Amino acid sequence: MPYLIIGLVVIVLLIVVSNIKIVPQANAFVIERLGAYQATWGTGPHIKWPFLERIARRLSLKEQVIDFPPQPVITKDNVTMQIDTVVYFQSTDPKLYTYGVERPISAIENLTATTLRNIIGELELDHTLTSRDVINAKIRVILDEATDAWGIKVNRVELKNIIPPKEIQMAMEKQMKAERERREAILRAEGEKHSEILVAEGHKEAAILKAEAVKQSKIREAQGEAEAILSVQRTLAESIKLLNEAGPTERVLALKSLEAFGKAADGKATKIIIPSEIQSMAGLATSLKEVLTDPVEEKKPAPAKAEPAYGCVQENLPGKTSHPAKK
């Protein structure tokens, strides 16, 4: 008897322990008692009645992703293409998910294919290729309304691939190639244009800098010449000032006049106009020479020639003796 009691206790403990269930996070268990729905267990430990209750379904409450194989569809302009879809859904009611439809995944796949054919059949090929977002939104709304009775919420539907016929694929590839070549030509032309603009700007800046350099050079040259002329004039003014302060005699002035006239008649001119006042300077020069050579004895100056009423003209010609011009 003691061994029998111990055996019965062990069996009861094993049965109780085997009926203690722990539901993981983001999961739910659907419980049936004697074949009828009893309850939905959430996260945490639970104990079910042995032999009376059973776990009808274990399901995840996470968002799930199903990638359906390509489905053949026909557009409004009678073009057959292959489109595969991706559906993101989530179980919101475990009871409806368990008892609402048999094989929910298969039901969603068939419903998606039917809805896709209906929507694509109203669109032409070009519109189909450029309206993925519109198609995705329409399919999602239709599937979400249809799967509410199954305890399923469709969060998003995406057209993964749209595969047109080979002829259209080749035409599209040619069009894409032509578009790429056009863009490359545009980019190349833009690059050449930019390069030419840069070269022209470089030439322009170089010309401006060269002109500025020439300008500065001429300005400095002019400034140098002006300073040289100013220096010469200042020196001349100083010499005149010193000469005036020294009180020169008429003979010295006459000598200076002869020196200036000698510089003017340096042999480069063919005609020289001599003022009447300078014609008597030769005698003055002779007198000045006698004064310098013999300061003690004063010599009489040579008789001056008759001064003409008007100036005289002399011509300095190569190989000929200059003659005074007639009155």
Summary of the structure (lengths in Angstrom):
residues: 327
radius of gyration: 62.2
end to end distance: 184.6
largest distance: 189.8
contacts: 783
relative contact order: 0.06
helix: 54%
strand: 21%
